[in-house]
Amino acid sequence: MTPRSILFVSIVALLAVALMPLGMALAQEANPSRVLPDTVQGGETFDVTVNFTSPVDNFNAIGLTDLCPDGWDVILDKAWCTPNAEFVKATGNEAEFLWYGPYERGTAFSALYKVTVPDDAEMATYAFDGSVEYYTGSEGPYSENITGSSQVEVAGEGGTGESGTGGGVWWIVGIVVGIAVIVAAVLLVRRRRT
């Protein structure tokens, strides 16, 4: 190696060691992740949960904003959050949460809200989009997009309300029509035998 290349390698190594704590600090994230059901029905109300963890001590001024599809309604409650949120706001299809802090590194956060699918929602796949913004001490704001589940499929229309009970009356109509067809076929076969 030439003296010039040794000097270059030494400077790069020195800078890498000197900047390592900064790089490690930048790698710390809250990692917000959303949990959604895979499929829902029109008219159904279901839970959405966003989980994240305080990446450092003095984690504060934490704001979570999550957007549902247009025309879908959200319901929030401070008590549905862990730790309890200081402020929640539902505006149409937007859910907002705020925690003041400060919180210690490793504090687990969970924000739950309910979403109601319109009765007349078309069968399709719908997207959710959101982020968490926060400060560490007086530094920030830092912003992270919510990962995890970002889509939900509406598989039918006319649900009856709470999650898991959807389906509406159309499945009943289908059963009644099916029974009527079977009864008509049996009567037709009996009539031809006599």
Secondary structure as UniProt FT lines:
FT   HELIX           3..27
FT   STRAND          33..35
FT   STRAND          39..41
FT   TURN            42..43
FT   STRAND          45..53
FT   TURN            57..58
FT   STRAND          59..67
FT   TURN            70..71
FT   STRAND          73..75
FT   HELIX           78..80
FT   STRAND          87..91
FT   TURN            92..93
FT   STRAND          94..99
FT   TURN            105..106
FT   STRAND          108..116
FT   TURN            119..120
FT   STRAND          125..127
FT   STRAND          129..136
FT   TURN            137..138
FT   STRAND          139..145
FT   STRAND          147..148
FT   STRAND          151..156
FT   TURN            163..164
FT   TURN            168..169
FT   HELIX           170..193
//
